[in-house]
């Protein structure tokens, strides 16, 4: 019997982003783990790998099957995880990734981010959310 796919949620702790990623992970029904990212200094996406405080925790296998990210710096970290996993890990970015959507398996966004249309971009009319009854305290 094959195990359920593993999901890592890369979070900087922003509630709205984390809530959307948790809603998606729960909807998939797969085991998930929140990896809280901490960065030294100002947020400079191109330097995210160098500024990541907990790199040992984030860049150590076993690699997840899926990474969920939101925001620029976590999206850079997710691409590095995919590279280190030799492309085995898939990435779903919510909102706006750093750079283009090209390096992601799926980008789930809303109109406010003005992401150009592409085969891997899905534009929603509203952010992801769980039904009120499903939200756990």
C-alpha positions in Angstrom: 0.0 0.0 0.0 1.4 3.4 -1.0 1.6 6.1 1.7 -0.3 9.4 1.3 1.7 12.2 -0.4 3.5 14.5 2.1 2.8 18.2 2.0 5.1 21.0 3.3 3.5 24.4 3.9 6.1 27.1 3.8 4.9 30.0 6.0 6.2 33.3 7.2 3.3 33.3 9.7 1.0 35.7 7.8 -2.5 34.5 8.8 -4.3 35.1 5.6 -1.7 33.2 3.5 -1.4 30.4 6.1 -5.2 30.0 6.2 -5.4 29.6 2.5 -2.6 27.1 2.3 -4.1 25.1 5.2 -7.5 25.1 3.5 -6.0 23.7 0.3 -4.0 21.0 2.3 -7.1 20.0 4.2 -9.2 19.8 1.1 -6.6 17.5 -0.4 -6.8 15.3 2.7 -3.1 14.6 2.8 -0.8 14.8 5.8 0.8 18.2 6.0 3.5 19.9 8.0 3.9 23.7 8.4 7.5 24.8 8.0 7.8 28.3 9.6 10.4 30.3 7.7 12.5 32.9 9.4 14.8 35.3 7.5 17.6 37.5 8.7 17.4 41.1 7.6 15.0 42.7 5.2 12.9 40.6 2.8 14.9 40.4 -0.4 13.5 37.5 -2.4 16.6 37.0 -4.6 18.7 36.5 -1.3 16.1 34.3 0.4 18.2 31.2 0.4 21.1 33.0 2.0 18.9 34.9 4.5 16.9 31.8 5.7 17.6 31.2 9.4 16.3 27.6 9.5 17.8 26.3 6.3 18.9 23.0 7.9 15.3 22.2 8.8 13.9 23.2 5.4 16.6 21.8 3.1 16.9 18.3 4.6 15.3 15.3 3.0 13.1 13.3 2.9 11.5 15.7 0.4 7.8 16.3 0.3 5.6 15.4 -2.7 4.1 18.9 -2.6 5.1 22.3 -1.4 2.5 25.0 -0.8 3.8 28.5 -0.6 2.6 32.1 -0.7 4.6 35.4 -1.0 7.9 36.0 -2.8 10.6 34.7 -0.4 8.8 31.4 0.4 8.3 30.9 -3.4 12.1 31.2 -3.9 12.7 28.6 -1.1 10.1 26.3 -2.7 11.9 26.3 -6.0 15.1 25.4 -4.2 13.4 22.4 -2.6 12.2 21.3 -6.0 15.8 21.6 -7.4 17.2 19.7 -4.5 14.6 17.0 -4.9 15.7 16.6 -8.5 12.2 17.8 -9.7 10.3 15.2 -7.7 8.6 17.8 -5.5 5.7 19.7 -7.0 5.0 23.4 -6.1 1.7 25.2 -5.7 2.1 29.0 -5.1 -0.9 31.0 -3.8 -1.0 34.7 -4.7 2.1 36.1 -6.4 5.4 34.2 -6.8 8.8 35.8 -7.0 9.5 36.2 -10.7 7.3 34.5 -13.3 4.9 31.7 -12.8 7.0 29.5 -15.1 9.0 27.8 -12.3 5.8 26.5 -10.6 3.6 23.5 -11.2 0.5 25.6 -10.3 -0.1 29.2 -9.4 -3.5 29.9 -7.8 -4.0 33.6 -7.8 -6.6 36.4 -7.8 -7.0 39.3 -10.2 -5.3 41.8 -7.9 -1.9 40.2 -8.6 -2.2 40.6 -12.4 -0.4 37.4 -13.2 -0.2 36.8 -16.9 -2.4 33.9 -18.2 -0.5 30.7 -18.6 -1.3 26.9 -18.6 -0.2 26.6 -15.0 -2.0 29.7 -13.7 -5.6 29.6 -12.2 -7.2 32.9 -11.4 -9.9 32.7 -8.7 -12.5 35.4 -8.1 -11.9 35.1 -4.4 -9.1 33.7 -2.1 -9.4 30.1 -0.9 -11.2 29.6 2.3 -12.7 26.7 4.3 -16.4 26.6 5.1 -17.0 28.2 8.5 -18.1 24.8 10.0 -14.8 23.2 8.9 -12.6 25.7 10.6 -10.9 24.3 13.6 -10.0 26.5 16.6 
